[in-house]
Amino acid sequence: MKRVVGMTAVFSLALAAGGAEPSILTNSVTMAQSSQTHLVTIGYELTGADAIVTLDITTNGVSIGAANIRGLVGDVNKRVSPGQRAIQWNPNKSWKNNVVSDGSAKAVVKIWSLSEPPLYMTASLDTANCVRYYDCADAIEGGITNDMYKRTHLLLRKVPATGVTWRMGENSRNSGEYTGANETPHLVAFTNDYYISVYQFTQGQIAELRGLGWVGGCNYNKASHDDWWSHPMESINYDYLRGATKGAQWPTTDEFDADSCFAVLQNRTGMRFDLPTDAQWEFAARAGNQLASSTVAVDTYTSGWEIMNPYAWTGWNSGDNGGSENKRTHAVGTKLPNNWGIYDMQGNVWEMCRDWFEQVCAFPADGSPVVNPLGPISGSTRVMRPGGYDNSTHSVHRYTFRNHIDPSGSASGSVGFRVVCEITGE
């Protein structure tokens, strides 16, 4: 639903938690600019319920572009409680003179219910409870590829999963193709969207969260490489992340051990981040693709290498001079992203999932979808998804390829992770 109130376009996407609908009080939006500092102040009054607020500026009804409206402070790009609120915008040189005085410029305050938040979310790892939201890529502070999202902040993209029924797994086999356990196709349905991190979790982010001692055991490490922080975290296991006691009980419980990485992350950000489920990982990796792989069929090792080279670090290109000697991880985000702008979903490091691994899973006999699957109730190893910098292209290129890892065993140098944040409307 979209309606215009005074100078404000109000996007009320759904009822907020508790049944109240957030809204902007009619005629409450104001915009003024200081003639001395050129600072623009936008005022508005939010009523009804908490909401996430973003901002656009238009002239003669046309947006000046989200990239020109960065650097906002105040009650914007975050969760806001009802009341009289204010936003400050310091225009860049293209817009700082008389942006308001001729009457053509208008503030467009957008409100988003907590159950249907904007497309992107960021979370600071060096400042407590600093979570921000952005409605498009151009609005993201610093831009998607800024190093801050590989070192001191998390950047996540919303996955449009609500109400989607899709086919997980794959039966087809191509000549010479390496396939993993249990790719049996079956229907899956999600009832909620979720956020997934745009990048694999890096050594820099772990160091920011847990200290430098946590990255000392990485194969590509700070002792030998200045760019260590931009490489994916590796040499880590499931129990380090969720905990070996409470955290090891998923899906019986969804708790973390108090001293685990995810417990610290939750305390730092105020948000519940976790490993993706097996189904969440595959759906995000596919990014709407119904095929089993990100490319056309890979029938030979040579064609596999050529096709995957722009998209993934594999055993064919991760070594010296883009070859296979002295293979290693690479800085996240240096290959092309998938169709949803998510980087390294294939290659660089394997990614852990929450689910227990099972060689053969049982699916509904009538072919009905499994809703929000959590995986087997127990097991001895956890799922991990393809693939690593030292693996063949044939395993890396398949969305459906599954492998497994001891959750409490010796940490592997080619296994890392990324995070999800489920959208609950709270």
C-alpha positions as CSV (number, residue, x, y, z in Angstrom):
1,M,0.0,0.0,0.0
2,K,1.3,3.4,-0.9
3,R,-0.2,6.8,-0.1
4,V,1.0,10.4,-0.1
5,V,0.7,12.6,3.0
6,G,1.8,16.2,2.5
7,M,5.5,16.1,1.5
8,T,5.8,12.5,2.5
9,A,5.2,9.2,0.6
10,V,4.3,6.6,3.2
11,F,4.9,3.0,2.3
12,S,3.0,0.8,4.9
13,L,4.0,-2.6,3.7
14,A,2.3,-4.7,6.4
15,L,0.9,-4.5,9.9
16,A,3.6,-4.2,12.5
17,A,4.0,-6.5,15.4
18,G,1.2,-6.2,17.9
19,G,-1.4,-5.4,15.1
20,A,-0.9,-1.6,15.0
21,E,-0.1,0.0,11.7
22,P,2.8,2.5,11.6
23,S,2.0,5.7,9.8
24,I,3.3,9.3,9.4
25,L,1.0,11.9,10.9
26,T,-0.6,13.9,8.1
27,N,1.1,17.2,7.4
28,S,3.8,16.5,10.0
29,V,6.7,16.4,7.5
30,T,8.9,19.5,7.3
31,M,12.1,20.3,5.5
32,A,14.4,23.3,6.1
33,Q,17.9,24.2,5.1
34,S,20.4,26.4,6.9
35,S,21.7,29.2,4.7
36,Q,25.0,29.1,6.7
37,T,25.8,25.4,7.0
38,H,23.5,24.1,4.2
39,L,22.5,21.3,6.6
40,V,19.0,20.1,5.7
41,T,16.7,19.0,8.6
42,I,13.6,16.9,8.0
43,G,11.0,16.5,10.7
44,Y,8.2,14.0,10.8
45,E,5.9,12.3,13.4
46,L,5.6,8.5,13.4
47,T,2.4,7.1,15.0
48,G,0.9,3.6,15.6
49,A,3.9,1.3,16.1
50,D,7.7,1.0,15.7
51,A,8.8,1.0,12.1
52,I,12.0,1.2,10.0
53,V,12.4,4.6,8.4
54,T,14.3,5.4,5.2
55,L,14.5,8.7,3.2
56,D,14.4,9.9,-0.4
57,I,14.8,13.5,-1.7
58,T,13.0,14.4,-4.9
59,T,13.1,17.5,-7.1
60,N,10.1,18.1,-9.3
61,G,9.0,14.6,-8.4
62,V,12.2,12.8,-9.5
63,S,14.7,11.3,-7.0
64,I,18.1,12.9,-6.8
65,G,19.5,9.4,-6.4
66,A,20.1,7.4,-3.3
67,A,23.9,7.7,-3.7
68,N,23.5,11.5,-3.2
69,I,21.6,11.0,0.1
70,R,24.2,9.1,2.1
71,G,25.6,10.4,5.4
72,L,22.1,10.8,7.0
73,V,22.0,11.1,10.8
74,G,19.1,11.0,13.2
75,D,15.9,8.9,13.1
76,V,16.5,7.3,9.7
77,N,17.8,4.0,8.3
78,K,16.9,2.2,11.5
79,R,14.1,1.1,13.8
80,V,12.2,4.1,15.1
81,S,9.6,4.4,17.9
82,P,6.5,6.6,17.6
83,G,6.9,10.3,18.3
84,Q,8.2,13.5,16.7
85,R,11.4,12.7,14.9
86,A,14.2,14.4,12.9
87,I,16.7,13.6,10.2
88,Q,19.7,15.6,9.2
89,W,21.2,15.5,5.7
90,N,24.4,17.3,4.7
91,P,24.1,17.6,0.9
92,N,27.2,17.2,-1.3
93,K,28.4,20.0,-3.5
94,S,25.9,19.2,-6.2
95,W,22.9,19.8,-3.9
96,K,24.0,22.0,-1.1
97,N,22.9,25.4,-2.6
98,N,19.2,26.2,-2.4
99,V,18.0,22.7,-2.5
100,V,14.9,23.6,-0.5
101,S,14.3,27.3,-1.2
102,D,12.6,27.1,-4.7
103,G,10.0,24.6,-3.4
104,S,10.8,21.9,-5.9
105,A,12.6,19.6,-3.4
106,K,10.6,17.3,-1.2
107,A,11.4,14.8,1.5
108,V,10.0,11.4,0.9
109,V,9.9,9.5,4.2
110,K,9.3,5.8,3.8
111,I,8.2,3.6,6.6
112,W,8.6,-0.2,6.6
113,S,6.9,-2.6,9.0
114,L,9.2,-4.8,11.0
115,S,7.9,-7.9,9.3
116,E,8.7,-6.5,5.8
117,P,12.0,-4.5,6.2
118,P,14.1,-2.9,3.5
119,L,16.3,-4.8,1.1
120,Y,19.6,-4.4,2.9
121,M,20.7,-4.4,6.5
122,T,24.1,-3.6,8.1
123,A,25.3,-4.3,11.6
124,S,28.4,-2.8,13.2
125,L,30.8,-5.0,15.0
126,D,32.8,-2.2,16.6
127,T,29.7,-0.3,18.0
128,A,27.1,-1.9,20.1
129,N,23.5,-2.2,18.8
130,C,24.2,-0.2,15.6
131,V,21.9,-1.8,13.0
132,R,21.0,0.1,9.8
133,Y,18.6,-0.6,6.9
134,Y,18.7,0.6,3.3
135,D,16.1,0.2,0.6
136,C,18.5,-0.1,-2.4
137,A,22.2,-0.8,-3.1
138,D,23.0,2.8,-3.9
139,A,21.7,4.0,-0.5
140,I,24.2,1.8,1.5
141,E,26.7,3.9,3.4
142,G,30.0,3.8,1.6
143,G,28.7,1.5,-1.1
144,I,28.4,-2.3,-1.2
145,T,32.1,-2.9,-2.0
146,N,33.4,-0.7,0.8
147,D,36.0,-2.4,2.9
148,M,34.1,-1.7,6.1
149,Y,31.7,-4.5,5.2
150,K,34.6,-6.9,5.1
151,R,36.2,-5.8,8.4
152,T,34.1,-3.8,10.9
153,H,30.5,-4.3,9.7
154,L,28.2,-7.0,8.4
155,L,26.3,-6.4,5.2
156,L,23.2,-8.5,4.5
157,R,20.7,-8.7,1.7
158,K,17.1,-9.8,2.1
159,V,16.1,-13.0,0.4
160,P,12.6,-13.0,-1.0
161,A,11.4,-16.3,0.3
162,T,7.9,-15.7,1.7
163,G,5.4,-17.9,0.1
164,V,7.8,-19.5,-2.3
165,T,7.6,-23.2,-3.1
166,W,10.7,-24.4,-5.0
167,R,12.6,-27.5,-5.9
168,M,15.6,-28.3,-3.7
169,G,18.2,-30.8,-4.9
170,E,18.7,-32.3,-8.4
171,N,18.6,-35.7,-10.0
172,S,20.4,-35.0,-13.3
173,R,23.9,-36.1,-13.8
174,N,26.3,-34.8,-16.5
175,S,29.1,-36.9,-17.9
176,G,32.2,-36.7,-15.7
177,E,30.4,-34.5,-13.1
178,Y,31.3,-35.0,-9.4
179,T,28.1,-35.2,-7.4
180,G,27.5,-35.2,-3.7
181,A,25.3,-37.1,-1.3
182,N,21.6,-36.6,-1.2
183,E,20.8,-34.3,-4.0
184,T,17.3,-35.9,-4.3
185,P,14.9,-33.3,-5.6
186,H,12.0,-32.4,-3.3
187,L,9.8,-29.4,-2.7
188,V,10.5,-26.8,0.0
189,A,8.3,-23.9,1.1
190,F,9.3,-20.9,3.2
191,T,6.9,-18.7,5.3
192,N,9.3,-15.9,5.9
193,D,12.0,-13.8,4.2
194,Y,15.4,-13.7,5.8
195,Y,18.7,-11.8,5.4
196,I,21.9,-13.4,4.3
197,S,25.3,-11.9,4.4
198,V,26.6,-10.5,1.1
199,Y,30.1,-11.8,1.9
200,Q,31.6,-14.8,3.6
201,F,32.5,-13.9,7.2
202,T,36.1,-12.6,7.1
203,Q,39.1,-12.9,9.4
204,G,38.9,-9.1,10.0
205,Q,35.3,-9.5,11.2
206,I,36.2,-12.3,13.6
207,A,39.1,-10.3,14.9
208,E,36.8,-7.3,15.5
209,L,34.3,-9.5,17.3
210,R,36.6,-12.0,19.2
211,G,40.2,-10.6,19.1
212,L,43.2,-11.4,17.0
213,G,43.8,-14.6,18.8
214,W,40.9,-16.2,16.9
215,V,42.6,-15.7,13.5
216,G,46.1,-16.9,14.4
217,G,45.5,-20.4,13.2
218,C,44.3,-19.5,9.7
219,N,46.3,-20.8,6.8
220,Y,46.3,-17.4,5.1
221,N,47.2,-15.4,8.2
222,K,48.1,-12.0,9.6
223,A,51.7,-13.1,10.3
224,S,52.5,-13.3,6.6
225,H,50.0,-11.3,4.7
226,D,48.9,-7.6,5.1
227,D,45.5,-8.3,3.5
228,W,44.6,-11.2,5.9
229,W,41.6,-9.3,7.2
230,S,39.8,-9.4,3.8
231,H,40.1,-13.2,3.5
232,P,37.3,-15.5,4.7
233,M,37.6,-16.9,8.1
234,E,38.7,-20.5,8.0
235,S,40.2,-23.1,10.4
236,I,37.1,-22.9,12.5
237,N,34.4,-25.4,13.4
238,Y,30.7,-25.5,14.2
239,D,31.1,-25.7,17.9
240,Y,33.4,-22.7,18.0
241,L,30.5,-20.7,16.4
242,R,27.4,-22.0,18.2
243,G,28.9,-23.7,21.2
244,A,29.6,-27.4,22.1
245,T,26.8,-27.7,24.7
246,K,23.5,-25.8,24.1
247,G,24.7,-24.7,20.6
248,A,25.3,-28.3,19.6
249,Q,21.7,-29.3,20.2
250,W,20.1,-27.7,17.1
251,P,17.4,-28.3,16.0
252,T,16.2,-29.6,19.4
253,T,16.9,-26.1,20.8
254,D,18.1,-22.9,19.1
255,E,20.2,-21.6,21.9
256,F,23.9,-20.7,21.8
257,D,26.5,-21.3,24.5
258,A,27.2,-18.0,26.3
259,D,30.8,-17.8,25.3
260,S,30.2,-18.9,21.6
261,C,30.9,-16.6,18.6
262,F,27.2,-16.2,17.8
263,A,26.3,-15.4,21.4
264,V,28.9,-12.6,21.4
265,L,27.6,-11.4,18.0
266,Q,24.1,-11.3,19.3
267,N,25.1,-9.4,22.4
268,R,27.1,-6.9,20.3
269,T,24.5,-6.2,17.7
270,G,21.2,-6.9,19.4
271,M,20.3,-9.1,16.5
272,R,20.1,-12.9,16.3
273,F,22.5,-14.1,13.6
274,D,23.1,-17.7,12.9
275,L,24.3,-20.1,10.3
276,P,21.9,-20.6,7.4
277,T,19.9,-23.8,7.3
278,D,20.7,-26.2,4.4
279,A,17.6,-25.0,2.6
280,Q,18.2,-21.3,3.2
281,W,21.7,-21.7,1.8
282,E,20.7,-23.4,-1.4
283,F,17.8,-21.0,-2.0
284,A,20.0,-18.0,-1.7
285,A,22.7,-19.6,-3.8
286,R,20.3,-20.3,-6.6
287,A,19.0,-16.7,-6.6
288,G,16.0,-17.7,-8.6
289,N,17.9,-20.2,-10.8
290,Q,16.0,-23.5,-11.3
291,L,19.0,-25.3,-12.7
292,A,21.3,-27.4,-10.5
293,S,24.3,-25.2,-11.2
294,S,25.2,-21.6,-11.7
295,T,26.4,-22.3,-15.3
296,V,25.6,-24.5,-18.2
297,A,26.4,-28.2,-17.9
298,V,30.0,-28.9,-17.0
299,D,31.0,-31.9,-19.1
300,T,34.8,-31.7,-18.9
301,Y,37.2,-30.4,-16.4
302,T,38.5,-27.9,-18.9
303,S,35.1,-26.4,-19.7
304,G,34.3,-26.3,-16.0
305,W,37.4,-24.3,-15.3
306,E,36.7,-21.8,-18.1
307,I,33.0,-21.3,-17.1
308,M,33.6,-20.9,-13.4
309,N,36.7,-18.7,-13.5
310,P,34.7,-15.4,-13.3
311,Y,32.5,-16.6,-10.5
312,A,34.5,-18.7,-8.0
313,W,38.0,-19.4,-6.5
314,T,38.5,-23.1,-7.1
315,G,41.4,-25.6,-7.3
316,W,42.0,-24.4,-10.9
317,N,42.6,-20.7,-10.3
318,S,43.3,-20.0,-6.6
319,G,47.0,-20.5,-6.8
320,D,50.0,-18.5,-8.0
321,N,49.3,-16.4,-11.1
322,G,45.7,-17.6,-11.3
323,G,46.8,-21.2,-11.5
324,S,46.6,-24.3,-9.3
325,E,50.0,-24.1,-7.6
326,N,50.2,-23.0,-3.9
327,K,46.4,-22.8,-3.7
328,R,44.9,-20.4,-1.0
329,T,41.8,-18.3,-0.1
330,H,41.3,-14.9,-1.7
331,A,39.8,-11.7,-0.5
332,V,36.0,-11.9,-0.4
333,G,34.0,-10.2,-3.1
334,T,36.7,-10.4,-5.8
335,K,34.7,-12.6,-8.1
336,L,31.3,-11.9,-9.7
337,P,28.2,-12.1,-7.4
338,N,25.1,-14.2,-8.1
339,N,21.9,-12.7,-9.4
340,W,21.0,-11.4,-6.0
341,G,24.3,-9.7,-5.5
342,I,25.7,-12.3,-3.0
343,Y,29.4,-13.0,-3.4
344,D,31.4,-16.3,-3.2
345,M,28.3,-18.5,-2.7
346,Q,30.5,-21.0,-4.6
347,G,34.2,-21.4,-4.1
348,N,36.8,-19.7,-1.8
349,V,35.8,-21.7,1.3
350,W,33.1,-24.3,2.1
351,E,30.3,-22.9,4.1
352,M,28.8,-24.5,7.2
353,C,25.1,-24.9,7.6
354,R,23.0,-25.5,10.8
355,D,21.6,-28.9,9.8
356,W,22.8,-32.3,10.8
357,F,23.9,-34.2,7.7
358,E,22.0,-37.4,6.6
359,Q,23.1,-39.5,3.7
360,V,19.5,-40.3,2.7
361,C,16.6,-38.1,3.9
362,A,12.9,-39.0,3.9
363,F,10.6,-36.6,2.2
364,P,6.7,-36.5,2.1
365,A,5.4,-39.5,0.1
366,D,2.7,-37.4,-1.5
367,G,5.2,-34.9,-2.9
368,S,4.0,-32.0,-0.7
369,P,6.6,-29.4,0.2
370,V,8.6,-29.5,3.4
371,V,7.9,-26.2,5.1
372,N,10.8,-24.3,6.7
373,P,13.0,-27.4,6.9
374,L,15.3,-27.8,9.9
375,G,17.1,-31.0,8.8
376,P,17.4,-34.2,10.7
377,I,16.8,-34.3,14.5
378,S,20.2,-35.8,15.2
379,G,23.4,-36.9,13.5
380,S,27.2,-37.0,13.8
381,T,28.2,-34.4,11.2
382,R,26.9,-31.1,10.0
383,V,26.2,-30.0,6.4
384,M,28.6,-27.9,4.5
385,R,28.1,-26.4,1.0
386,P,30.4,-26.1,-2.0
387,G,33.1,-25.5,-2.3
388,G,36.7,-24.7,-1.3
389,Y,39.6,-23.0,-3.0
390,D,41.3,-26.3,-3.3
391,N,38.3,-28.3,-4.8
392,S,37.6,-29.2,-8.4
393,T,35.3,-27.1,-10.4
394,H,32.9,-30.0,-10.8
395,S,32.0,-29.9,-7.1
396,V,32.1,-26.2,-6.7
397,H,29.8,-25.3,-9.5
398,R,26.7,-27.2,-8.3
399,Y,24.2,-25.4,-6.0
400,T,23.0,-28.8,-4.9
401,F,26.3,-30.4,-3.9
402,R,26.4,-31.3,-0.2
403,N,29.3,-32.5,2.0
404,H,29.6,-32.8,5.8
405,I,32.0,-32.0,8.6
406,D,32.6,-33.1,12.2
407,P,31.1,-30.1,14.2
408,S,33.7,-30.5,17.0
409,G,36.7,-31.9,15.1
410,S,39.8,-30.3,13.9
411,A,39.0,-27.1,12.1
412,S,39.5,-27.3,8.4
413,G,41.5,-24.6,6.5
414,S,39.0,-24.7,3.6
415,V,35.8,-24.4,5.6
416,G,34.2,-21.0,6.6
417,F,30.7,-19.6,7.0
418,R,28.3,-16.8,6.4
419,V,25.3,-15.7,8.5
420,V,21.6,-15.3,8.2
421,C,19.1,-13.2,10.2
422,E,15.6,-14.4,10.1
423,I,12.8,-11.8,9.8
424,T,10.2,-12.3,12.6
425,G,8.5,-8.9,12.7
426,E,9.6,-8.3,16.3
